Amino acid sequence: MAPTAVRAGAFVHHLQLQSPRPEKLAAFYGDAMQMSVEKLADGRWHCAGPQRQVLIAQGQARGFDFSAFACRDADGLAELRARAKSERLDPAAAPSPLLDQAFSVRDPDGNGVVFGLARETREGRGLRGPLQHVTLATFDVQRIEDFYAGKLGFLVSDRVVNDKGGIATSFMRSNHEHHTLACFLSSRQGLDHHSYEAGEWNVIRDWADHFAARDIRLMWGPGRHGPGNNLFVFIEDPDGNWIEVSAELEVIRDRPVKHWPHGERTLNLWGNAIMRS
Ligand SMILES: [Fe+2]
């Protein structure tokens, strides 16, 4: 199967969350994630910082509408659209004003996925942290993997496999970064977390200082993931969405898929295993 999404060099451009109090959530992203905040004419809130954007619509807490990927160029986008058509995914008009020539499809859990072309935008200032990956929660990781890898041409980088041989986690990429989309086995469906890539450890330190100054506590980490080998901290927004700031994420040129045992090995800075609560 052709790696169409990888050939298109797709990267996470933005995502849309739902919230019962979108204005309050947007203000949190504005302050915590160093974004400007603007109410759009259709009532959605648009939060934008340097290489990071989030849309927030009225809805339920932790509701998730879509992730939106930008392709490297128009040819890559056209190939992806043709692939979506040939896979009978019924590409439709995109529900986002932030990408050009965009189309959207739905994954088997009902999560929207948008592909389009990024346009030049005036970027704000702030700590380094481009939006980098989206991680879904699902009852059936294989089904989600079959959709993104099998139908859209993401490539699987790593899987976490449980004792019975079932897939607990799948990490998939749409460019050279270890994962731009991941999926966790869960008792719920939707968004597990989204992540910003700070690049290097010192910048995570600066983000952690920035969070501490706002009394935003770290929910998990600092630590280093096994799959992807990235350093991380996690915080939580007022609706309960988890936000990751990551660094040193593995870059993959070409290598076989790796399988990791269940109970992801995550080390804290002192070498002790730490598990997410
Ligand atoms: Fe992550």
Boltz pocket constraint, residues with backbone or C-beta under 6 A from the ligand:
constraints:
  - pocket:
      binder: B
      contacts: [[A, 133], [A, 135], [A, 193], [A, 194], [A, 195], [A, 244]]
      max_distance: 6.0
